[in-house]
Amino acid sequence: MPKMKSHSGAKKRFHKTATGKWRHQRAGKRHLLAPMSSNRSRFLSGKNELIPVDGRMLDKYLPYK
């Protein structure tokens, strides 16, 4: 049986924690940052967890992570 291929876009955007949850970076911190409030930019910084339904989809996209 051949190996499954990992989804290249998902490899770059998601990673799994030690407990098996999926983490990702929030969108909206690349450009046009000057008019953004400091509360908004602090909210967008850091990682965010995926909901379990989307995590099950990522288990198929990234079978070896």
VMD Tcl script that draws the C-alpha trace (Angstrom):
set ca {
  {0.00 0.00 0.00}
  {1.52 3.37 -0.96}
  {1.85 6.22 1.51}
  {-0.81 8.90 1.61}
  {0.15 12.42 0.57}
  {-0.19 15.29 3.03}
  {-2.08 18.40 1.97}
  {0.61 21.01 1.22}
  {-1.53 24.02 2.16}
  {-2.56 22.48 5.45}
  {1.05 21.61 6.32}
  {1.96 25.30 6.26}
  {-1.03 26.56 8.26}
  {-1.78 24.09 11.05}
  {0.12 22.15 13.68}
  {-0.92 19.65 16.30}
  {-0.41 20.17 20.02}
  {0.84 17.50 22.40}
  {-2.74 16.78 23.48}
  {-3.88 16.28 19.87}
  {-5.64 19.60 19.29}
  {-5.03 21.62 16.12}
  {-3.68 25.20 16.32}
  {-3.59 27.92 13.67}
  {-2.70 31.58 13.29}
  {-5.59 34.05 13.03}
  {-6.08 35.85 9.74}
  {-5.67 39.61 9.31}
  {-2.15 40.47 10.52}
  {-0.29 40.78 7.20}
  {-0.99 44.30 5.92}
  {-3.14 47.41 6.53}
  {-2.18 47.33 10.21}
  {-1.98 51.10 10.80}
  {-5.73 51.80 11.20}
  {-6.19 48.69 13.34}
  {-6.83 49.27 17.04}
  {-4.37 47.85 19.54}
  {-7.11 45.69 21.02}
  {-7.73 44.16 17.63}
  {-4.05 43.51 16.91}
  {-3.58 41.89 20.32}
  {-6.59 39.68 19.68}
  {-5.17 38.57 16.33}
  {-1.73 37.77 17.73}
  {-1.03 34.33 19.08}
  {-2.49 30.99 18.13}
  {-6.07 29.79 18.10}
  {-7.53 26.29 18.43}
  {-9.72 24.71 15.80}
  {-13.11 23.30 16.66}
  {-13.12 19.47 16.81}
  {-15.21 19.09 13.64}
  {-12.56 20.83 11.54}
  {-9.86 18.90 13.39}
  {-11.30 15.63 12.12}
  {-11.02 16.97 8.57}
  {-7.38 17.90 9.20}
  {-6.64 14.38 10.40}
  {-7.40 13.26 6.85}
  {-5.36 16.09 5.28}
  {-2.31 15.46 7.48}
  {-2.25 11.73 8.22}
  {1.33 11.59 9.57}
  {1.32 14.59 11.96}
}
mol new
graphics top color blue
foreach p $ca { graphics top sphere $p radius 0.5 }
foreach p [lrange $ca 0 end-1] q [lrange $ca 1 end] { graphics top cylinder $p $q radius 0.2 }
display resetview
